Amino acid sequence: MTAVIRRRIHLLEPHQITALVRNQETTLHGLSEGVITVDAHGIVTLANDAAARLLGTDAETLTGSSAADVLGDELMAVLHDGEDAGRPVIVGSSVLVARSTGARVDDAAV
């Protein structure tokens, strides 16, 4: 993902980079599907509005939080195991289809 971002911003002026980031954020927060990204340390680095609504909070609160603290055991299992096809998970009174591409470094899940 970082390589894609670098290619897209290469040779852009600062105001063009700002516009690109705003466009990406608008698109992300406009999705009806919940999207959460978690880094290798288990910290939520990004959450859109739909994900926050499903978890009963707001995106700003999720971002920077420990994934283990905000996602619950079942969503953490999907995150850890990776689930390309999607796995039904009950969150509160909703049934979600959770999907994770997972991440592996030296054949170990991160």
N, C-alpha and C positions, 0 to 999 in steps of 0.2 A: 504494500500500500504506500509506503514511504517513497518508493521509487516512482510510482505513478504521480504522486504529488510533486516530487522534484521535477519530473519531466514537464508537468503542466505549468509550473511557475517559472521555469528557466527562461530568462530574458524578459520576464514581465516587470513592469513598473510597480512600485509599491501600491498605488491606487488600484491597479488591475488585480493584484494579489488580494487586496481587501475585498474587492467586488466578487472575486471568485470564491473566497471563503464565505462571504455572506450568502451567495447563491447556493453553495453546498449546504449551509446551515438551514436555509429556508426549505430546501428540498427535503432534507432529513427530518425536520420537525413537521413537515406537511404529510409525511407518510402515515397511513393508517396502521401499518405494522409497527410493533415495538422493536426498537433496535438499541442494543446495549453492547458496548465494547469494553473489554476488560484486559488490562495489561498483564504481563508475566508475573507481576507481584500481587495479582488479585485485586487491583484497584479499578473501579469503574472509571474509564477515561472519557466516555461519551454515552449519553442516553438521550433518546428523543422523547417528545411529549407523549406519544402513544405508549411507550414503555413505562413512563412515569405514571400515567393514568392506570395502567394495568396493575402496577405495584402500589397504588394508593399514595403517591407522593408527587414531587415535581422533579423535573430533569436536573435542575441546579443542585438539589439535595442529593440525588443519586451520584452525580459526577464528583469524583474524589473519594467516594465511600468505599469501604471494603465490600467486595462482591459477596463474600460469605455473610456479611451482616444484612444485606438488603435483598438478596435473591432467594434465600431459603435453600433447604437441602436438595429438593428435587431439581430446581433450576441449576444449582451448583453441580449436580451430577451430570446434567446435560452438558454444561459448560466444560467440565473436566473430561468427560468421555468423548465428546464430539458426537454430533448427531446430524448427519447431512439430510436425512429424509424428514426429520421432525419427530418429536416424541410428545404425546399428550401429557400435560402437567396441570394439576389443579392448583390455582392460586386464588385464595379466598373463595368466592362463589363462581369463579370463572375457570373454564378449561382452556388452556392455551396449548398451541402446538409449538413447542420450543425446539429451536434448531441451532446448532453450533458447528462451525467448521473446525473448532478446536485448534490447537497449535502444538506442535511437537518440536523439540530440540533434542538431537541425539536420541531419537526414539522414546523420549520421555515427554509426557503431557505437561504443558505449562499453562 
